[in-house]
Amino acid sequence: PMAIMLRSHKLQNDEVASTVRCIVRCGAGTNNIPVSEMTERGIPVFNTPGANANAVKELVLCALFLAARGIVEGIAHTKDVINVEEKGDYTAISKRIEADKKMFVGS
């Protein structure tokens, strides 16, 4: 390989082929890479601190919205109650959901 990309694997010197031109750790720190040995071999080592910060932020916001709005509970209610009562008729289910939403206007 020309490059090695890793996250938590503890890289050993003998795992790095002579074809490798660089090593990158996805995340902060390089404690799982033998940096001094790689430097002696002329292989630069990079890390990416904070590179996944936006993804973490998006997941946290998604979880907050799911919890605050009862999305998971709504899906379960639709699947376990409304779907059964409407006998799986998706047109009837859609109409029922639209009609039921009116009960929550202004709340």
N, C-alpha and C positions, 0 to 999 in steps of 0.2 A: 504493500500500500504506500501511497505518497504522503498520507496524513493519518493521524489518529485523533479521534474525537471521543471523549469519554466523560462520564459524570462522577461516579463514585468508585469505579474499579481501581484497585491499587495496582498501578502499572509497574511491572518489573523491567529492569534494563534489558533482559534477554528476550522480552516480548516485542521489542522495537526492532523491526527489520532495517537493513541498511538502506532501503529505498525511501524510508520515511524522511520527509523534509520539514515537518512541523507537527506539534502536538497541541491540542486545545482541550481545555477542561470547560465543560458547560456549567458554569457557576463560579462562585468566588473561591479563591484559594487554589493552591497547587500542591497540597500536602500529600496527595495520592500519586504524584509523579516524581520520579527521581530527577529533579531539575539540574542538579550539579553534573550528573552523568550525561544528561542530554546536552548540556552546555559544552561539555568536553567533546562531545561528538558533533557539535555544530548544529544541533537541532533546537530551534527556538520553541519555547513553551509559552502558550497564551492561556488566559482565563477570561471569562465573560461575566464579571460580577454585575448583578442587576439586570442582565439581559432578559430574564423572564418576568420582570416586575410588572409589565403591562398584562401579561397572561394571568398572573396571580391576582392582580386588581380586578380583572374581568370575572374571574371565577368567584371572588369574594362578593362582588356586586350581584352576580347571578344567584348565589346562595342566599343573599339578603332578600332579593326580590322574590325568590321562590318561597322563602319562609314567611315573609311579610304578607304576601298576597294569597297564600294557601293554594298555590298552583298544584302541588303534588296531591293535596287532598281533593281538589276539584277534578283532577284527572281520575283519581280512584273512585270518586262518587259517580262520575260519568260512566266509567267502565262497569262498576259493580252494581249501580242502582238504575240509572237512566237507561243504559243499554239493555238491561234485563227487562225493565218495564216497557220499553219500546220495541222489544223483541229483535234487536239488532237492525232495525230499519233506520239507516243513516239519514234519510230525509226527515223522518219523524224526530230523530234525535236532535238534528240541527234546529228544527223549529221549536222543539221543547227547550233547548238551551237558550235560544234567543228570547223566548217568552219568559223563561225563569229569570233571566238577567234583569228584567224590568222590576223585579222584587227588590233589587238592591240599589236602585237609582237614588242618589243623594246620601247614601250611607257611607 
